[in-house]
Structures are given as structure tokens and as C-alpha cells.
Amino acid sequence: MRSTVDGAGRVVIPQAIRDQLGWQDGVEVAFEVTHGKVVITAATPGPTVNEGTGSGDPEVDLPQLTGDAIEWTLRSLR
């Protein structure tokens, strides 16, 4: 399949490819140049951690993680 770059630098990704990838309207994509080719992938946001809470939600007040809690978790996983 082929597409054309327009004057604003836009390229339409054919519907069949978007359907195959499950890309809906508004999907964020990332661009990378590899060996002279442009690679487009869905940009999946990484986890965010807010200082002081350890969660992605600044409104969540999480308990302090202690050494005992870590030891208990490690023992229960072994």
C-alpha cells in the first residue's frame, strides 16, 4: 500500500492497516528512523510516578513501604 506526504508533512495510514493494528481515532504514535526507514509504532505511555506518593494519581495517599512489607512479599512469592 502507498500513501503521499502532503504539504504539511502528513501521511494517511490506510484504513486496512489501522484496522489490522486496532488503531482508533486519536491513537498516539511514535516515529523512529531505523536504517533509513521510518518506523511508526503506537506510543504507549509509560507509568508515571509522582514524588511522595509512588502512584500515578497525586490524590492517592499510599502507606509508606517498609522493609517488613518487602520481606513478606518476597517470602510469599517464593
HELIX and SHEET records of a PDB file:
HELIX    1   1 GLN A   15  LEU A   21  1                                   7    
HELIX    2   2 GLY A   67  LEU A   77  1                                  11    
SHEET    1   A 2 VAL A  29  THR A  34  0                                        
SHEET    2   A 2 LYS A  37  ALA A  42 -1                                        
END                                                                             
